[in-house]
Every structure is written in C-alpha cells, then in structure tokens.
Amino acid sequence: MIMASMSAREDKPWKTDLARISAQRREQVQSQLEAAIAKAASFEDALRQAVEMMKLKFARFTSITTYVADGENLAVHTALDRPEGPERVRSDEGPLGAAAHKETPTVVDDLASNKEWADVGLSVGSALVAPVRTDAGLWAILEIWSDFRAAFTPKDVQLLGKVAAALARKTPSA
C-alpha cells in the first residue's frame, strides 16, 4: 500500500515539466506576436506577419487563413497551406459568418460532423476561428485549421483571442 501511494506522487514528473515548458513557450510566442503586430506598418502587414509567425511556431496548425471584411463579404487576405475553398464568403451566413459574429473565438472539434464547413473547403479535422472587431465593427477573421480532430486547447483559444485583440488595436479606427 505504501509503495502505491509513493509511485502516485512520483508518477511521471516529466509531464509537469513539459506542461510548464509548453506554457512558457506559448506565452513567449504570444508576446512576440503582440510585439510584431504593434510594430507592423499597417493592419494588412500585421495580419500577414501574425499568420506567418503562428504557422511557423505551431506545427499542428495545418493551415491559417485571414479573411478581411469587404462590404457584406469576407475576402481571403492571407492564406498559408489552405485547402481549396472559396476566395469570398458571406459575412452573415455559413460557419465563418456565424463565427465572425461571436465575441470570442469559436472552436469546432470535428469538422466531419459539421457539413457546412465543407463549403469553405474544410471537411476533416478541427477549426478555430476568431473575429477581429473594433468599435467600427468586424474588420477580419482568423481561421486556423488542423487536420486532427479536437486539436485546439483552451490555451490555443486564449492565444488566438489575444492575437485578435492586438489586431483590433492595430486597425485605423481603433
């Protein structure tokens, strides 16, 4: 009985170290992203730099796409490793439109069970979408796709929310 309780306390301490290191790395990347966005010459440059940096730093982000508001539509601005899909989607309908109207990032753990995502080129894996909103309204959305189901953690949601907030501060009307 004593050995069982002893082994429970010593149960894989490397997991704690990996979690701590991962959290520190994520915070470091978040700081780098916020600094790059703040230093960018324009909102468009900030979008592009944020996408490139996130794609480089997070291997499980299979694709990252930004859409910018263009009237009643969302038009692709920057896309890295994006599957085939439309270059323009409505901002008031479909899964991207629905995500664009939320206040916080949206997570879809299983795209295969949500057929409307196939219309934007994503039929397997999972997606994380965050709106970039200012007082003037919707400026853009960030869409991260992973070809793995349930790939996004609450920490990923938090990170993308902070990136979207930093981008919102970069817009001309903010």
N, C-alpha and C positions, 0 to 999 in steps of 0.2 A: 504494500500500500504506500509506503514512504517513497519508494522508487517511482511509482506512477506520478505522484504529485511533484516530485523533483523534475521528472522529464517534462512535465507540463510547463514548468517555469522556464525550462531551457529549450522549449520547443521552437526550433528554427529561428534563432535570433537574427540571422541574416535577412529574414523577411522584413524585420523592423528597420534594419539599416537600408535596405533597398527602397522601402517606402519613404524614409526620411530623405534619401538622396534624390529620389524622384520628385518629391515635393520641392526641394531646394532648386532643382533644375527647372521645374515649371515656373517657379517664382522668378528665377533669373531670366528665363525666356520672356516672361510677361513684362518684366522691366525693360528688356531690350526692345520688345515690340512697341511699348508705350513711348520709349525714347525715339525710336525710328519714326513713329507716326508724328510725334511732336516736331521733329526736325525736318520732315518732308516739305518740299517746296509747295505742294498743292494737295488737295484732297485725293485727286487721282493718283498721284505719286505715293501717297500714304497707303491707299488701297493696294496698289501693286506691291509695295515693299512688305506690307503685312502678309499678303498671300505668299510671297516668295519665302519669307522668313519662317512662317508656320509650316510650309511644305518641307523646308529643309530640316527643321528641328523636330518634327513629329512624323516618323516613318509610317505610323498606322493611319495617317491622313492620306488616303489614296488619291483624292482629288480635292482641290479647293477652287471655288468659283465665286466671284463677286458679281453682283448684278447692281446696276445703278438705276435709279428712278428716271423714267423718260416719259413724262406725261402719265398716262394710265398704265403704262407698261414698265417692266423691268428688263433692261438690256444687259447682256453679258459685257462686263468691262474687262475682267482678267480671269483667265482660267488656266489652271495647271493640271494636266493629266485628266481632263474632263472627258467622260464618256459622251457619245453622240447625244445631242439634245438640242432643243430649240435655242436660238440666239436671243429671242424675246419671249417673255411670258407676261400674262396679265398680272397686275399688282393687286387685283381684287378677287381673284379666283385661283383655284388649284392649290396644291400644297405649299408652294413658295409664297403665294399671295396670303394664304392663311397664316403662315409663319411670320410674314412681314408685318402683320397687324397685331402681333403679340408684343408685350412689353419685355419679355425675357426670351433667351434662346429656346428653341424647340428641338427636342430630341425625338427621332424616330428610330427605335431599336431594330425593327425588322421591316425593311422596305418591301420584301416579297409579299408580306401580308397586307400591304397598303398599295393597291394597284395604281392609284392616281400619280404616284411618283414615277411610274414608267413613262408618263407623258413628258417629264423633264429629263429623261434619259437615265434614271436610276431605278433599277428593278431588283437588286440584291444588296445585301449589306445593311448599313445604317447611315443616318444623316443627322447633322447638327446644323441648325440654321439660326442666325441672329440678325435682327434688324438693326440698322444704323439710323437712329431717329434723333432729330433735333426739334426745337420748338416750331420750326417751319414744317415739320412732317418727316416722312420717310425719304431718306437720301439713298440708301443702298441696303443690300442684304449680303451676308457672308454665308456661303453654303459649304460645309465640309462633308465629304463623303468618305466612308470606309467600306471596303468590300467585305468586312467582317460584321456579323450581326452584333448588336449591343456593344459596339466598340468604344462608346463615349462614356466617361465617368462624370460624376458631379464636378470634379476639378476641371475637366475639359469645358463643361458648360460655364463654369465660373470664369475661366480664362477667356473664352470667346465673348462673354458678356463684357469683360473689361476691355478687350480689344475693340468691340463695337462702341463702347462708351468713349474710348480715346479717339476713335474715328469721328464720332459725333462732335467732339470738341474741335476737330480739325475743319469741319465744314464752314464755308464762308458765313452762314447765318448764325452759327453757334457763338 
